Amino acid sequence: MDTTDVEAVWRVESARIVAVLTRLTGDFGLAEDAAQEAVAEALTSWPRASPVNPAGWLMAAARRRAIDAIRRRAALHDRYALLAAGAETAGREADPDGIGDDVLALMFVSCHPVLSREARVALTLRVVGGLSSEEIARAFLVPVPTVQARITRAKKTIAAAGVPFELPPAHERRDRLGGVLSVLYVIFTEGSTATSGDRLLRPDVAYEAIRLTRTLAALQPDEPEVHGLLALCELTAARFPARTAPDGTPILLDAQDRRSWDPAAIHRGLTALARATKRGLGPYALQAAIAAVHTAAPSAEATDWDRIVLLYEALARVAPSPLVDLNRAVAVAMAGDPAQALVIVDALIAAGRLPGSHLVPTVRGELLTRLGRLPEARAELETAARLCANARERTVLLRKAAALDFSDNCRRSGIVEA
């Protein structure tokens, strides 16, 4: 086996290994360290002799590392005895239900409210997703030491707060589930439209979020919003093949070749959406329903924008946010009323919502273009470009602004009709 094989096994098995070790040792940090040491050992030994059962090899190696660490702690003999006994119950640890509980508990610990959002994202990707600090740093365009510091602080915070490695009580789990879903949503959103850097998409990040959400859906099959988030991610990711040209240039929705949308992802998304809507529509399911309207349309013009407006209005009632209002404004404009859409956007600006975001002048520029107010539209798009941290998006905005400048000059000179 080479390095790629080790990484592939680790990506699939890491959450289970860390979860089982945490349950056996009662020490989240020790479990994660032992698992990482097992991977390092695999990288040197597997190329020489591939194990018959790679997952079992990693689990056994990680357990040995944990035992060694506990042996060095003279005051923890009782824990050592517990872990050593656990080595004899490997067959029971393979029980799907038990492992499911362990991995689910690991997700809840990684997304605990005592941690900041950045720490939750980093820790979840590290211990549940199995990503290295280098991979997380590349995904979010931050230095590797920053990621390592976030993970270290997160583990210390969890230890200091005495967070137990266990599933929250049933009456608390649903409330805490929202925090887990929000972390997965943040990870996916960064992958589907990178906030900065020179790439519009970070598919590896987005697909990792989908993998984790699928795991959560399998562990919590009766939670509608888990399936709602999974549906949203699948339906959004289905458009990835059409969203950029081969050179990475963004392709806007109305210019995308919908034949290249991924039909398998659409099918998975619609299946998850059907499961999510059995007991009504929550915030993630509503967003997935909006994505489903897009997938059903043969073109941007043929999209049922009136339905999308209604869905955004429903979303604004259950999960109000300025981003929801901004997207509703876009839908209102596409449904044929850009003037009313501009009223919605101007109300956001007057209320001081989304300050500093490039999205507001982007949408306002588009609306002003539709209304024929080209000089104002160009100024808004130029402002949006200055605020945008993603190089690909910035290029598109500047190109649009330049096109408006050309159109306005032509109109003023009488080359084209107003």
Summary of the structure (lengths in Angstrom):
residues: 418
radius of gyration: 24.7
end to end distance: 67.2
largest distance: 88.9
contacts: 1353
relative contact order: 0.06
helix: 75%
strand: 1%
